[in-house]
Amino acid sequence: MASHVRRQWSVLAASTLAFTVCFAVWMMFAVIGIPIKQKLGLNETQFGLLAATPVLTGSLSRLLLGMWTVWMYWTEIVPARNGALPGASAQRA
């Protein structure tokens, strides 16, 4: 049980660190975005696409990785399937 709790804390720490790094990179991109726009001569639509592309690709990759994770680790993700949660018998047979 202790290793399970330790794994939960390590996942929480890794997720927090990853979020912090992504936020920092996004803020750096926001700061250098205006000089990039001026240097490349981008109009508002082109700059909007340049700024939105990382968000869209990140969202799509998270969707695909989430589907893959559920496919690979369904029994570990949903303990209710094994009857570990109250009311589990009413859920998926």
C-alpha positions in Angstrom: 0.0 0.0 0.0 2.9 2.4 0.8 4.3 2.0 -2.7 0.9 2.8 -4.2 0.7 6.1 -2.2 4.3 6.8 -3.1 3.4 6.3 -6.8 0.5 8.7 -6.4 2.7 11.4 -5.0 5.3 10.9 -7.7 2.6 11.3 -10.4 1.3 14.4 -8.7 4.8 15.9 -8.5 5.6 15.0 -12.1 2.3 16.5 -13.3 2.8 19.7 -11.4 6.4 20.0 -12.7 5.2 19.4 -16.3 2.4 22.0 -16.0 4.9 24.5 -14.6 7.3 24.0 -17.4 4.6 24.1 -20.1 3.3 27.3 -18.6 6.7 28.9 -18.5 7.4 28.0 -22.1 4.0 29.4 -23.1 4.7 32.6 -21.3 8.1 32.9 -23.0 6.4 32.3 -26.4 3.9 35.1 -25.5 6.8 37.5 -24.7 8.7 36.8 -27.9 5.6 36.5 -30.1 5.4 40.2 -30.9 8.9 40.5 -32.2 8.5 37.3 -34.2 5.3 38.7 -35.7 7.0 41.9 -36.7 10.1 40.2 -38.1 8.2 37.7 -40.2 5.6 40.3 -41.3 2.6 38.2 -40.1 -0.9 39.5 -40.2 -3.3 38.9 -37.3 -4.7 35.7 -38.7 -1.3 34.2 -39.3 -0.1 35.2 -35.9 -3.3 33.7 -34.4 -2.6 30.4 -36.1 1.0 30.5 -35.0 -0.1 31.0 -31.4 -2.9 28.5 -31.5 -1.0 25.6 -33.1 0.8 24.4 -29.9 -2.4 24.4 -28.0 -4.3 22.5 -30.7 -1.5 19.9 -31.2 -1.2 19.5 -27.5 -4.9 18.9 -27.1 -5.0 16.3 -29.9 -2.0 14.5 -28.6 -3.5 14.4 -25.1 -6.7 13.0 -26.5 -4.8 10.2 -28.3 -2.6 9.4 -25.4 -5.6 9.3 -23.1 -7.3 6.8 -25.3 -4.1 4.7 -25.5 -3.8 4.8 -21.7 -7.3 3.6 -21.2 -6.8 0.9 -23.7 -3.6 -0.3 -22.1 -4.3 0.1 -18.4 -8.1 -0.1 -18.1 -8.1 -2.3 -15.0 -5.6 -0.1 -13.1 -7.4 3.2 -14.1 -10.9 2.0 -13.2 -10.8 0.0 -10.0 -14.6 -0.1 -10.0 -14.4 -2.7 -12.7 -12.9 -5.1 -10.1 -15.5 -4.2 -7.5 -13.1 -2.0 -5.4 -15.5 0.9 -5.1 -19.0 1.0 -3.4 -21.7 0.5 -6.0 -19.4 -1.2 -8.4 -21.9 -4.0 -9.0 -24.2 -1.5 -10.7 -21.5 -0.5 -13.0 -20.0 -2.3 -16.0 -20.3 -6.1 -15.8 
